[in-house]
């Protein structure tokens, strides 16, 4: 295989890799934040969500107490519950992280709610999100905004 062909194949592969594949993991004490990301929002959306997996590799529990970001006026940790035929989001006062466990923040489950967005979240953009934990302290992660695939929940009409 020629050097030119190998370089061209590498360049093409690098171009095809999605921004999510470039997402960085972050570690603070016994906590590891894996693949933090957000879904792009519609042009007029006032809310969005941030997602990640939080791994507690230590032998003691910890708790996610709050989140903050300059892209939103308010940031809350939410869960989604089924209330009869309606899915409702509810703020949780803290997210428990058991020892030697993982908690996945994902669409339709636990997530960081970004409310009163200052601008739409656009695919390819990045923004900081500061997470405050009871024991591990504060860590700022870099959120990568991913392209919307499929219908997004309309956070503006969802029951809170």
C-alpha positions in Angstrom: 0.0 0.0 0.0 1.5 3.4 -1.0 2.1 6.1 1.6 -0.2 8.5 -0.4 -3.1 5.9 -0.3 -2.6 5.3 3.4 -2.6 9.1 4.2 -5.7 9.6 2.0 -7.5 6.7 3.8 -6.5 8.2 7.2 -7.7 11.7 6.2 -11.0 10.3 4.9 -11.5 8.3 8.1 -10.7 11.3 10.3 -13.2 13.4 8.3 -16.0 10.8 8.7 -15.6 10.5 12.5 -18.4 12.3 14.2 -17.8 14.9 16.9 -19.1 12.5 19.5 -16.1 10.2 18.8 -13.8 13.1 19.7 -15.6 13.7 23.0 -13.2 13.7 25.9 -13.6 11.8 29.2 -13.0 13.7 32.4 -11.8 12.4 35.8 -12.0 14.0 39.3 -11.1 11.8 42.2 -13.0 8.5 42.0 -15.4 9.9 39.4 -15.1 9.6 35.7 -17.4 11.5 33.3 -17.7 9.6 30.1 -18.7 11.1 26.7 -20.5 14.3 27.7 -22.8 15.5 24.9 -25.9 17.5 24.1 -28.4 17.2 21.3 -28.8 20.1 19.0 -32.0 22.1 19.5 -34.5 23.7 17.2 -34.0 27.3 16.3 -36.7 28.6 18.7 -36.1 26.1 21.5 -35.8 27.5 25.0 -34.5 24.3 26.6 -32.2 21.4 25.9 -30.5 18.5 27.5 -27.0 17.3 28.3 -26.1 13.7 28.7 -23.1 11.5 29.8 -22.2 8.5 31.9 -20.9 9.1 35.4 -18.7 6.3 36.8 -17.9 6.1 40.5 -14.8 3.9 40.6 -14.3 4.4 44.4 -15.5 2.5 47.4 -17.6 5.3 48.8 -20.8 6.8 47.5 -21.0 10.3 46.1 -23.8 12.6 44.9 -24.2 15.0 42.0 -25.6 18.1 43.7 -25.9 20.6 40.8 -24.9 21.6 37.4 -24.3 25.0 35.8 -23.5 26.3 32.3 -23.1 29.7 30.7 -25.4 28.6 27.8 -28.5 28.6 30.0 -30.0 30.8 32.6 -31.0 27.8 34.7 -29.6 24.3 34.8 -31.2 21.4 36.7 -30.7 17.6 37.1 -33.9 15.9 35.9 -35.4 12.5 35.6 -38.3 11.3 33.4 -41.3 9.5 35.0 -44.4 7.9 33.6 -47.5 9.5 35.1 -50.4 7.6 33.5 -50.2 8.2 29.8 -47.9 11.2 30.2 -44.1 11.4 30.5 -43.1 14.1 32.9 -39.7 15.5 33.8 -39.0 16.2 37.4 -36.0 17.9 39.0 -34.1 15.7 41.4 -32.5 17.3 44.5 -29.3 15.1 44.0 -28.3 12.1 41.9 -26.9 9.3 44.0 -23.7 7.6 42.8 -23.2 4.2 44.5 -19.6 2.9 44.9 -18.3 0.9 41.9 -21.3 1.9 39.7 -22.3 3.8 36.6 -25.2 6.2 36.2 -26.2 7.0 32.6 -27.7 10.4 31.9 -29.5 9.8 28.6 -32.6 11.0 26.6 -35.7 9.6 28.4 -33.9 9.2 31.7 -31.7 11.2 34.0 -30.3 14.2 32.2 -29.0 17.8 32.8 -31.8 20.2 31.8 -30.6 23.4 30.2 -33.4 25.9 30.6 -33.8 29.4 29.1 -31.1 28.8 26.6 -29.3 32.0 25.5 -29.0 30.6 22.0 -29.9 27.4 20.2 -27.5 24.5 20.6 -26.0 23.8 17.1 -24.3 20.6 16.0 -20.5 20.8 16.2 -20.6 23.5 18.9 -19.0 22.9 22.3 -19.8 24.5 25.7 -18.7 24.1 29.3 -20.8 22.4 32.0 -19.8 22.5 35.6 -20.9 19.6 37.8 -20.7 19.8 41.6 -20.4 16.6 43.6 -20.8 16.2 47.3 -17.3 14.5 47.8 -15.4 14.9 44.5 -16.0 18.6 44.4 -16.5 20.6 41.2 -15.5 19.5 37.7 -16.0 21.3 34.4 -16.6 19.1 31.4 -16.6 20.1 27.7 -20.0 19.3 26.1 -20.1 18.4 22.4 -23.4 19.2 20.6 -24.4 16.4 18.3 -26.7 16.5 15.3 -30.3 15.6 15.9 -31.2 12.2 14.8 -34.9 11.4 14.9 -37.5 13.4 16.7 -36.3 15.3 19.8 -38.5 15.7 22.8 -40.2 19.1 22.9 -39.0 20.3 26.3 -41.1 23.4 25.9 -44.3 21.4 26.0 -43.3 18.5 28.3 -44.9 18.6 31.7 -42.4 19.7 34.4 
